[in-house]
Amino acid sequence: MKTLSGVYKGDRLVEIEQDVQISKNIKVIIIIPDQDDEDILKTQFQKSAEVTMGKLWDNEEDNIWNEYL
């Protein structure tokens, strides 16, 4: 799963802000924040990412790499 930012251009067109290789006709989920909710959503996404990355990086198998540092 990827999280991407974009801009609605009208006429059912959303322009993604970065180049990405995805299949044509791929299904997507679009979340449109209300103006007041944008900062709240950013904070929630950041916290979710921190939890996920913490689980990925803070594990016994990853500790072996500390020996190479």
Secondary structure, DSSP 4 states (H G I P E B T S, - for coil): -----EEEEETTEEEESS-----TT---------GGGHHHHHHHHHHHHHHHHHHHHSSHHHHHHHHH-
